[in-house]
Amino acid sequence: MTRGTRSGLAGPVIVGAIALAIACLSLWTLEKARSGIVITRVDVGDTPVTRYARSDADGPPVVVAHGFAGSRQIMQAYSLALARAGYVAYAFDFQGHGRNPVPMSGDVTSVDGTTRRLVDQTLSVIDGIGAEVPVALLGHSMATDILVRVALQTPGDEPLVLISAFSQAVTGSEPDKTLLIAGAWEPGLRDFALKAARMVDPGAAPGQTVEAAGITRRAVTAPNVEHVAILHSRVALAETVDWLNRFSGRSDTAAIPRTGWALLALLGALVALALPLGRLLTPRDTAAPPLPARRFALAVILPAVLAPLVAVPLNPGWLPVLVADYLALHLFIYGLVQLVVLRWAGLRPGPLVPLAAVLLLVWGLGVFGFALDRYGANFWPGPGRVWVLAALIAGAIPFGLSDATLAHHAPLWQRVLARLGFFASLALAVALDFEELFFVVMIVPVILLFFFVFGTMGRFVAARVGAAAPGLALGVILGWALGVSFPLFAAG
């Protein structure tokens, strides 16, 4: 082995060793949070439900509900914290979400539409778990409105924990025993939480429990978190346990694990481990100069404009997932046009190395996907999503190939502008048909995370074998990620 080869291997080996150590420590932390907790499936009808409890649990039940595009897994930190404190937590997937095979339906803009159906589903879950005492309710974002309306319909006097809450059903006289937690970085929802407390006592301050006319409320700000990170906030978790203890007459508490940092560290380590894994591949000479400015601009602007102009009028609306069919069509047209422009400009994906594509798919969907699904958020498709995934993957493969080809030969500023061009294309589509395509806006964070996480893995592989294999694999992964992220939806 030459000195150059040894020095070329040293960096990836060091990165791999550090990443492996971080992954092991993170796994130990995440598994420790689950230790001593019996986790079982106790589905209610078609609704998937997971029960979390110690074997000696003697606390009352708590129903845990997720927000829009969420799942039981995304609420896991709360379910585990409650279980460790002696409660019995029941987390479930709303219709259309996670692995629930029943699509959402009804008018999403009407309280008597989709909201009514989700309220009825939650009431069915409460009945189905067979609780003989009042059931506490805990929910995040979309679920907060559902749970407030559930609380107003149930005869029990259960406490409520509303995380990142909003609901027009909250008044000065109902619901009672309500804790509202909002992140410091979500000012609108933080203001709503304080407003709800001030409905009871106009002088209420953040972190103060107020009581008047038999109504008890508390508004808390979780520091240094936003709408997603609040789901692992140790302040929010501790406040939740304390609030339920207050009304159940319990004092059983448990240390709150640092699952948020552990999850981030684990996923980051798995991304970093793609670097030494990529070094196992036989290198190929795929070097090429970056595109000149004019050709680069054409490769970004032309697909960004043509994709929405063609896809919006053709939007078929035949897949049972919000905006999935449009996204599949948009990605297909965007990628196809960009590939044609890149070929004209002299850039091609290059030869396909099947082993590299398989490696990236196994690592991205298998290893990374398993970790995300176990500790963070649903990543495996439930019933009814096979055709959704097939359509999205078919649409995303041309985009994956074109994006990988352009990014492989581009400096950082070009890669950033290329991704901004794609998001501008989605924005143009929404502007052309806001009513039908509004939900495209909500998928942007998923695509951003895809670029940061899987795009980074793809670059490690592309550096060894060129753009074709990672482009193909990334197209499959993007279609998969979009297919499992958005709710199933049926009109009517």
JOCORWO-V263890 format. One record per backbone hydrogen bond with DSSP energy under -0.5 kcal/mol. NH is the residue of the N-H (numbers start at 0). CO is the residue of the C=O. E is the energy in kcal/mol with one decimal. If there is no record, write none. Layout:
NH & CO & E
NH & CO & E
This chain:
5 & 1 & -2.5
6 & 2 & -2.5
7 & 3 & -2.0
8 & 4 & -1.6
9 & 5 & -1.5
10 & 6 & -0.9
11 & 7 & -0.6
12 & 8 & -2.3
13 & 9 & -2.5
14 & 10 & -2.7
15 & 11 & -2.8
16 & 12 & -2.4
17 & 13 & -2.5
18 & 14 & -2.8
19 & 15 & -2.5
20 & 16 & -2.0
21 & 17 & -2.4
22 & 18 & -2.7
23 & 19 & -2.3
24 & 20 & -2.2
25 & 21 & -2.6
26 & 22 & -2.7
27 & 23 & -2.2
28 & 24 & -2.0
29 & 25 & -2.7
30 & 26 & -2.8
31 & 27 & -2.1
32 & 28 & -1.6
33 & 29 & -0.7
33 & 30 & -0.6
34 & 30 & -1.1
36 & 33 & -1.8
37 & 35 & -0.5
37 & 52 & -3.3
38 & 36 & -0.7
39 & 37 & -0.6
39 & 50 & -2.1
41 & 48 & -2.3
43 & 46 & -2.1
44 & 42 & -0.6
46 & 43 & -2.2
47 & 45 & -0.6
49 & 90 & -3.0
50 & 39 & -3.3
51 & 88 & -2.8
52 & 37 & -1.3
53 & 82 & -0.5
54 & 35 & -0.5
56 & 53 & -1.6
57 & 85 & -0.6
58 & 85 & -2.6
61 & 87 & -2.6
62 & 135 & -2.8
63 & 61 & -0.5
63 & 89 & -2.9
64 & 137 & -2.7
65 & 91 & -0.5
69 & 66 & -2.0
74 & 70 & -0.6
74 & 71 & -1.1
75 & 72 & -1.8
77 & 74 & -0.6
78 & 74 & -2.0
79 & 75 & -2.8
80 & 76 & -2.1
81 & 77 & -2.5
82 & 78 & -2.1
83 & 79 & -2.7
84 & 80 & -1.1
85 & 82 & -1.7
86 & 81 & -2.4
87 & 59 & -1.5
88 & 51 & -2.4
88 & 86 & -0.6
89 & 61 & -2.9
90 & 49 & -2.5
90 & 88 & -0.5
91 & 63 & -1.5
92 & 47 & -1.7
93 & 91 & -0.5
95 & 101 & -1.9
96 & 93 & -2.2
97 & 69 & -0.6
99 & 96 & -2.7
100 & 45 & -0.5
100 & 98 & -0.6
102 & 100 & -0.6
103 & 487 & -2.4
105 & 489 & -0.6
107 & 105 & -0.7
109 & 106 & -1.4
112 & 109 & -1.4
113 & 106 & -1.7
114 & 109 & -0.9
115 & 110 & -0.6
116 & 112 & -1.6
117 & 113 & -2.2
118 & 114 & -2.3
119 & 115 & -2.3
120 & 116 & -2.0
121 & 117 & -2.2
122 & 118 & -2.4
123 & 119 & -1.9
124 & 120 & -2.0
125 & 121 & -2.4
126 & 122 & -2.3
127 & 123 & -2.7
128 & 124 & -1.7
129 & 126 & -1.1
130 & 125 & -0.7
135 & 60 & -2.1
135 & 133 & -0.5
136 & 158 & -2.1
137 & 62 & -2.6
138 & 160 & -2.1
139 & 64 & -1.3
140 & 162 & -2.6
142 & 139 & -2.1
143 & 140 & -1.9
144 & 140 & -0.7
144 & 141 & -0.7
145 & 141 & -1.2
146 & 142 & -3.1
147 & 143 & -2.1
148 & 144 & -1.7
149 & 145 & -2.0
150 & 146 & -2.9
151 & 147 & -1.6
152 & 148 & -0.5
152 & 149 & -1.4
153 & 149 & -1.0
159 & 176 & -2.8
160 & 136 & -2.3
161 & 178 & -3.3
162 & 138 & -2.8
162 & 160 & -0.6
163 & 161 & -0.5
163 & 180 & -3.6
169 & 166 & -1.2
170 & 173 & -3.1
177 & 215 & -2.2
178 & 159 & -2.5
178 & 176 & -0.5
179 & 177 & -0.5
179 & 217 & -3.1
180 & 161 & -2.6
180 & 178 & -0.5
181 & 219 & -2.2
183 & 221 & -2.4
184 & 224 & -2.6
185 & 182 & -1.6
189 & 185 & -2.1
190 & 186 & -2.4
191 & 187 & -1.7
192 & 188 & -2.2
193 & 189 & -1.9
194 & 190 & -2.5
195 & 191 & -2.5
196 & 192 & -1.7
197 & 193 & -2.3
198 & 194 & -0.9
199 & 196 & -1.2
200 & 196 & -2.0
203 & 200 & -2.5
206 & 218 & -3.9
207 & 204 & -2.0
209 & 207 & -0.5
209 & 216 & -2.9
211 & 214 & -1.8
214 & 211 & -2.1
216 & 209 & -2.4
217 & 177 & -1.8
218 & 207 & -0.7
219 & 179 & -2.8
221 & 181 & -2.7
221 & 219 & -0.6
222 & 220 & -0.6
224 & 221 & -0.8
229 & 225 & -1.6
230 & 227 & -2.0
231 & 228 & -2.2
232 & 229 & -0.9
236 & 232 & -2.4
237 & 233 & -2.3
238 & 234 & -2.5
239 & 235 & -2.1
240 & 236 & -2.1
241 & 237 & -2.5
242 & 238 & -2.4
243 & 239 & -2.2
244 & 240 & -2.5
245 & 241 & -1.9
246 & 242 & -1.1
247 & 243 & -1.3
248 & 244 & -1.2
249 & 244 & -1.4
256 & 254 & -0.7
258 & 256 & -1.7
261 & 257 & -1.8
262 & 258 & -2.7
263 & 259 & -2.3
264 & 260 & -2.8
265 & 261 & -2.5
266 & 262 & -2.6
267 & 263 & -2.6
268 & 264 & -2.4
269 & 265 & -2.2
270 & 266 & -1.8
271 & 267 & -2.3
272 & 268 & -2.2
273 & 270 & -1.3
274 & 271 & -1.7
275 & 271 & -0.6
276 & 272 & -1.7
277 & 273 & -2.2
278 & 274 & -1.3
279 & 276 & -1.5
280 & 277 & -1.5
283 & 463 & -3.0
285 & 283 & -1.0
295 & 291 & -2.8
296 & 292 & -2.5
297 & 293 & -2.0
298 & 294 & -2.2
299 & 295 & -1.2
300 & 296 & -3.2
301 & 297 & -1.8
303 & 299 & -1.4
304 & 300 & -1.9
305 & 301 & -2.8
306 & 302 & -2.2
307 & 303 & -0.5
308 & 304 & -1.6
309 & 305 & -2.3
310 & 306 & -3.0
311 & 307 & -2.1
313 & 309 & -1.0
314 & 310 & -1.0
314 & 311 & -0.8
320 & 318 & -0.9
321 & 486 & -1.4
323 & 320 & -1.7
324 & 320 & -0.5
326 & 322 & -2.5
327 & 323 & -2.5
328 & 324 & -2.1
329 & 325 & -3.1
330 & 326 & -2.9
331 & 327 & -2.0
332 & 328 & -2.5
333 & 329 & -2.7
334 & 330 & -2.7
335 & 331 & -2.5
336 & 332 & -2.7
337 & 333 & -2.4
338 & 334 & -2.4
339 & 335 & -2.0
340 & 336 & -2.3
341 & 337 & -2.7
342 & 338 & -2.4
343 & 339 & -2.2
344 & 340 & -2.0
345 & 342 & -1.0
346 & 341 & -3.3
353 & 351 & -0.7
355 & 352 & -0.9
356 & 352 & -1.7
357 & 353 & -2.6
358 & 354 & -2.6
359 & 355 & -2.2
360 & 356 & -2.2
361 & 357 & -2.9
362 & 358 & -2.4
363 & 359 & -2.9
364 & 360 & -2.5
365 & 360 & -1.0
365 & 361 & -0.9
366 & 361 & -1.8
367 & 362 & -3.0
368 & 363 & -0.8
369 & 365 & -1.9
370 & 366 & -2.1
371 & 367 & -2.5
372 & 368 & -2.4
373 & 369 & -2.3
374 & 370 & -2.2
375 & 371 & -2.6
376 & 371 & -2.4
381 & 97 & -0.5
384 & 381 & -1.4
388 & 384 & -2.8
389 & 385 & -2.3
390 & 386 & -2.3
391 & 387 & -2.4
392 & 388 & -2.8
393 & 389 & -2.2
394 & 390 & -2.0
395 & 391 & -2.4
396 & 392 & -1.9
397 & 393 & -0.6
398 & 394 & -0.7
399 & 395 & -3.1
400 & 396 & -2.6
401 & 397 & -2.5
402 & 398 & -2.9
403 & 399 & -2.3
404 & 400 & -2.1
405 & 401 & -2.4
406 & 402 & -2.7
407 & 403 & -2.2
408 & 404 & -1.0
409 & 406 & -1.1
414 & 410 & -2.1
415 & 411 & -2.4
416 & 412 & -2.1
417 & 413 & -2.5
418 & 414 & -1.9
419 & 415 & -2.3
420 & 416 & -2.2
421 & 417 & -1.5
422 & 418 & -2.2
423 & 419 & -2.4
424 & 420 & -1.7
425 & 421 & -1.9
426 & 422 & -2.2
427 & 423 & -2.2
428 & 424 & -1.8
429 & 425 & -2.2
430 & 426 & -2.3
431 & 427 & -1.9
432 & 428 & -1.5
436 & 432 & -2.3
437 & 433 & -1.0
439 & 436 & -1.8
440 & 437 & -1.7
442 & 438 & -0.5
442 & 439 & -1.2
443 & 439 & -0.6
443 & 440 & -1.0
445 & 442 & -0.5
446 & 442 & -1.7
447 & 443 & -2.6
448 & 444 & -2.4
449 & 445 & -2.0
450 & 446 & -2.3
451 & 447 & -2.2
452 & 448 & -3.0
453 & 449 & -0.8
454 & 449 & -2.3
456 & 452 & -1.7
457 & 453 & -2.7
458 & 454 & -1.8
459 & 455 & -1.6
460 & 456 & -1.6
461 & 457 & -3.0
462 & 458 & -2.0
463 & 460 & -1.6
464 & 460 & -2.1
465 & 461 & -2.2
466 & 348 & -0.8
467 & 348 & -1.4
469 & 465 & -0.6
470 & 466 & -2.4
471 & 467 & -2.4
472 & 468 & -2.4
473 & 469 & -3.0
474 & 470 & -1.8
475 & 471 & -1.8
476 & 472 & -2.5
477 & 473 & -2.8
478 & 474 & -2.3
479 & 475 & -2.3
480 & 476 & -3.0
481 & 477 & -2.5
482 & 478 & -2.1
483 & 479 & -1.7
484 & 480 & -0.7
484 & 481 & -0.5
485 & 481 & -1.3
487 & 95 & -2.3
488 & 319 & -2.6
489 & 103 & -3.3
